Amino acid sequence: MSTKPTTTDLEWTDLDQRAVDTARVLAMDSVQKVGNGHPGTAMSLAPAAYLLFQKLMRHDPSDAGWAGRDRFVLSPGHTSLTLYVQLYLAGFGLELDDLRSFRTWGSKTPGHPEFGHTTGVETTTGPLGQGIANAVGMAMAARYERGLFDPEAPEGASPFDHTIWAIVSDGDLEEGISAEASSLAGHQKLGNIVALYDDNHISIEGDTATALSEDVLKRYEAYGWHVQRIEQAESGDFDVHALYAALKAAQAETERPSIIAARTIIAWPAPNAQNTEASHGSALGADEVAATKRVLGFDPEQHFAVDTDVINHTRALVERGREAHAAWDKKLQEWRNANAERAALFDRITAGELPEGWESALPVFEPGKDVATRKASGQVLKALGGVLPELWGGSADLAGSNNTTIDASSSFLPKGNPLPEADPYGRTIHFGIREHAMGSTMNGIALHGNTRVYGGTFLVFSDYMRPAVRLAALMKLPVTYVWTHDSIGLGEDGPTHQPVEHLSALRAIPGLNVVRPADANETAIAWREITRRHTANPAPHGLALTRQNVPTYEADENAAKGGYVLFEAEGGRPQVILIGTGSEVQLAVEAREQLQAAGIPTRVVSMPSVEWFEEQDKGYRETVLPPSVKARVAVEAGIGLTWYRYVGEAGRIVSLEHFGASADYKVLFREFGLTAEAVVTAARESLDAAGR
């Protein structure tokens, strides 16, 4: 087989073409063996994926987590074989048996790519649009990282310069999140993103003419992107030379994000299945697989066939990757020699360590003073920002309400932005009114590594973020949500802005830690615990914070355990336990005073985080909630779903099982029965039910 290049612009040999056709055959065989999956797009995208992995990306299969690598995001995760086959060919650790076990129990090749499960997979994709938004976050993180470590270097000269490559589909670009994220990317002039748009005109319901008619490239041009279009080769396949030239031109464009639309034919070159919706999500069938193999010059009786010269050719990338890595290491060492202080910062951050004595920067709040927890959070953030330069974030246009601004004089905005605080490496992110994209770009920032990110909005608008929050939990990403205005306590804005079901709904997401501190000191302890957990126990955290002022109590380190005894019963062992969170802890405290006055020893438990509490051993949990004390009341200004398992059969819950109204928050709490008197009444009922 000839290995002579067919063009001087791109070294593309017969062996390269055979490798691409091998990728198509492996995609067909993998789906055919398991009987389900998405073969068509993996077949048509094989040349593009091969170009990226073999000819363009800077990466090292022997060290998939190398900090200097380019990132690749497959936004249409259903075509996971597009990625898996390239990981196999390139030598990232997948073998033919992994492709044979595609979409089966325990395999390294699940139906959609899963971060942390398969080496070389940069993010979990599946819900369309999330991937392109992740890529935007990665590009933002890459710029901020450069600002931390090498801000003065000329464009392209820093070891921290790299490219975020993404493949996107019609489905990705129809989902609203892509519009939010792409608008943000254009505004930020993220010239380190290159997106290839697979314009195959096919969706599950048929031709995309059923639902899509706008000029996508004009839309992206309006966002501020660099746009290109390439047409098919005369054969109907990709014109690899045109695609390579377009990808190189996009990579060279550093002032704008880039998108390349490529007209493709799904399932190319299957004789009968190409350009059909059936090839999107179904096995082609034995006859069509055999016919396609004949077209490609493969033996139809052979399955998962890979020529030795093909795999030797593609796995030469392992050595090229090591060479690229070594060259980067040399460049990094030169940077280290010239930047000792920044190198020490780089080493600390990449190791996941915190600076010595960082906790001493955190404020301690004076007991007895009323402070809104959102305000306390803002003070803690400013304190953390002073000792953790890797901490950055912002808000969905609610910074003044969320108290999420670390430094008002430093906004993450590109060169050319007219605002005086604009800085390409600024601390404060202005996500705009884009909660959906904020959530997913935060995921991309966390996936990129080397920074710590937070983002704020009102708790009720966590609804707009939920898909990204769920994926953050699935991937165990250490992102922090600052969700303020956490109950009907926000008052006059009314039920559209008052979260009722949100706390319980968010607590239902496995792996998400919801933290609703009772006061300013619990807020400081919560931020401290979240900061500690970033590396040691990564997970997303949602802080639910009050708009209104609440009393401040003595700081208690046990708040970091999720639940603890805030006030102990007096006059004997507790007869009743009152459990509260957030702004309702004060109601439990007031109710305790009334019950104690009536001769009923009463314990108050503050439980800022159910998830943290459940992590504690049984012995600790039972010291806080002794099984012998059956009379219990939980109080929270939301639906009571969370609390049934804690109050038990004799327990009572003071909650809000309906929407709110527009009025002053004190009026709302009174009218809806969220009062100390209601807690006292519930406690007496629980005592009666428990048989005292």
Number of C-alpha atoms within 10 A of each C-alpha: 8 8 11 11 14 13 10 8 11 15 13 18 16 14 19 20 15 19 24 25 21 25 29 30 26 26 29 31 26 27 25 22 18 15 14 16 26 27 31 32 29 29 29 28 28 25 23 23 23 24 20 17 19 22 14 17 18 18 27 26 21 17 16 16 17 12 18 19 23 17 25 25 26 30 30 27 28 22 26 27 32 30 24 30 28 23 21 19 28 25 21 22 16 20 15 16 13 19 25 20 18 28 20 13 9 9 16 22 25 20 19 21 28 22 17 14 15 18 18 26 23 23 28 23 25 21 18 23 28 33 31 33 32 33 36 32 29 27 29 27 26 25 24 24 21 18 18 19 21 20 16 10 15 9 9 11 11 18 22 23 19 21 23 25 25 23 25 26 25 20 20 24 19 15 14 14 27 24 21 21 27 24 21 24 27 22 17 24 26 27 24 28 28 30 26 24 23 23 20 21 20 24 19 13 11 15 15 17 12 11 11 14 8 9 8 18 18 12 15 19 16 12 20 22 27 23 21 19 16 17 15 16 14 8 8 13 18 23 17 19 18 18 23 18 14 21 24 13 15 24 22 15 18 18 17 24 30 31 26 23 22 22 19 24 25 28 29 24 23 26 13 14 21 20 23 18 20 21 25 25 18 16 25 28 16 14 10 17 21 22 18 25 23 13 14 17 11 19 14 19 8 11 19 18 15 18 12 8 13 17 17 13 16 20 20 14 22 18 13 16 23 16 14 17 21 13 13 18 14 13 14 17 14 12 18 16 10 11 14 11 11 15 18 13 20 18 12 14 19 13 11 15 14 17 11 8 8 14 16 11 14 19 18 17 20 15 15 11 13 16 21 22 33 29 23 22 26 22 21 27 25 19 18 24 18 14 18 19 14 19 19 25 26 28 29 22 17 19 19 11 17 26 24 29 26 25 16 11 13 18 23 23 22 18 13 11 14 9 9 9 16 18 19 22 23 22 25 26 26 22 23 16 14 21 27 25 32 32 33 29 31 31 32 29 27 23 25 24 18 23 22 21 22 25 27 30 27 28 25 21 20 24 16 16 19 18 15 25 29 18 24 27 21 19 21 20 25 26 27 26 27 26 25 29 25 28 31 30 25 24 23 16 15 19 18 12 21 26 26 25 19 19 26 16 14 18 19 14 16 11 21 23 23 26 31 29 29 28 33 33 28 30 32 25 23 26 22 17 15 24 20 16 15 20 15 10 12 18 21 27 27 27 27 26 30 30 23 20 17 21 18 21 19 15 19 13 13 15 26 21 21 24 26 23 20 21 15 16 20 13 11 11 13 18 19 26 29 31 30 29 26 27 27 24 28 22 23 32 23 17 23 27 18 16 20 15 10 9 12 22 20 29 26 28 23 30 27 30 25 20 19 17 21 14 11 14 9 10 10 15 18 12 11 18 22 13 11 9 17 23 29 29 31 30 29 25 26 24 22 20 16 18 22 14 9 17 22 16 14 18 26 27 25 25 21 21 14 12 15 24 20 17 16 15 19 15 14 20 19 13 11 17 16 20 21 23 16 19 27 21 17 22 30 20 18 25 22 13 15 18 10 12
